[in-house]
C-alpha cells in the first residue's frame, strides 16, 4: 500500500482551513491537496455530509453570523471581515463559502471573500463604469468545480 492510499482517506475529511495549513507538511501532502480531482471530491463530500443550510447575517459591528436557516436563533459561527479599510460592506450575494460584497467607497468596487479561508480579492467591474448595478448574484458552476460565476444586472 502506497503513502497516497493511506493519506487520501484521512485528509479528505479535514476542514478547508486544516487543508491549507497542511499543504506545507510535505511535497506529497501538497500534491494531494492541490490536485483538482481531490478538491472536487472534497467539495462533493463536504456538501453531501452537511445538511445544515446557513443564513448569512451582517451585524452593525462588522461581524458576519452564519445562522441555521431552519432555526435562525442558532448561530453556527461568527466571523469578522478581515479587511479593516472597508467599513460596512454591502452583501450582494453568497454561494457556499464565497460572499460577494460591494464597497461603499466606489460604485464599481467589489470584494469576493471566502469566509472559510478568510481570503479575499478586491476587484473593479469594468462593465459598470458610471452605473450602479440593480442586482448582483453569485452561483456555483457545476461544470467547473473551481469556479463560481458573478452576475451583474
Secondary structure as GFF3:
##gff-version 3
##sequence-region A 1 153
A	DSSP	alpha_helix	3	11	.	.	.	ID=ss1
A	DSSP	alpha_helix	16	22	.	.	.	ID=ss2
A	DSSP	alpha_helix	27	34	.	.	.	ID=ss3
A	DSSP	alpha_helix	36	49	.	.	.	ID=ss4
A	DSSP	beta_strand	54	58	.	.	.	ID=ss5
A	DSSP	beta_strand	63	68	.	.	.	ID=ss6
A	DSSP	beta_strand	75	80	.	.	.	ID=ss7
A	DSSP	beta_strand	90	95	.	.	.	ID=ss8
A	DSSP	beta_strand	98	102	.	.	.	ID=ss9
A	DSSP	beta_strand	109	114	.	.	.	ID=ss10
A	DSSP	beta_strand	119	124	.	.	.	ID=ss11
A	DSSP	three_ten_helix	126	128	.	.	.	ID=ss12
A	DSSP	beta_strand	136	140	.	.	.	ID=ss13
A	DSSP	beta_strand	148	152	.	.	.	ID=ss14
###
